[in-house]
Amino acid sequence: MKRLQRQLVLNKGAEKFIFRYEQGREDELLDALVDQAKDHRTGFDWFDAAVLSFKLSQMLIGRAEGLLADDSDVTLVH
């Protein structure tokens, strides 16, 4: 089963940073954000990494809430 492709985009002045990842591999995306922030050859800094990691967290929370809402019609039997 192929995983969904997702992306996070940051526009910063004349620069555009696009991070593509497969759903379920968010940990690798976070590693990539750290690596990019450590690389002083670009304008991507630790604040940018924090902004995108926050955006990723919000997206994951939204997906989790959506899954929970989909399951709300399930009745537990004791």
N, C-alpha and C positions, 0 to 999 in steps of 0.2 A: 504494500500500500504506500503510495507516494504521499509525503507530507506536504501540507500547504506552504507555499512560499510567502513570506512576509517581508516587509521592509520598514525601516525607520529612516527618516530624512531630516537633516538639519541644514537649513540655509543660514549661512553666516557671512554677511557682506557679499563679496564676489564668489565666495567658496560655497560649494554644495557637497555635503557628506551624505552618502547613501550606504546604508548597511542592510544587506539582504541576508535572510536566515530562514531556516526551515522551522515551522512550528514544532515545539518540543525541544528545540536546541537553543533556547534563550540563554543558557549558561555560556555557550560558545560566543554568543553575541556580546555578552557582558565582558568576556575576556578580550574580544576584539576592541571594545570601547576603551578598555584599560590600555591595551597595546597602542592604540591610536593616540591616546592622551600622553603617553610616555614619549612618543615620537615628536621631537621638536622641529621636524622639517615641515610640519603643517600648522595651520592655525587652530587645530582642534585641541582644546585644553580640558582640564579636569572639570571645569564648570559645564562644558558641553557634554562630557561623559555623564555627569550627574543629571543633567536635563533629560538626556535620552534614556538613561536608566529609570528615571522617574516616569517618563512617558511609557516605557515598556511595562513597568509595574502597573500603571493605570490600565493599560490594555489587557494585561493578564487578569486583573481584578474584574474588569468588565466581562471577559470571557467566562470567568468562574461564576459570576453572578448570573450570566445567561444560562449556563449549564444548570445552576440551581433552580432557576425559574422554570426551565424545561421539565425538571423533575418534581415541580410543585404539585402536579396532579397525581403523584404516586401516594397511595394511602398505605401507611404502615399498619399491619395487623399484629396485635399482641396475643 
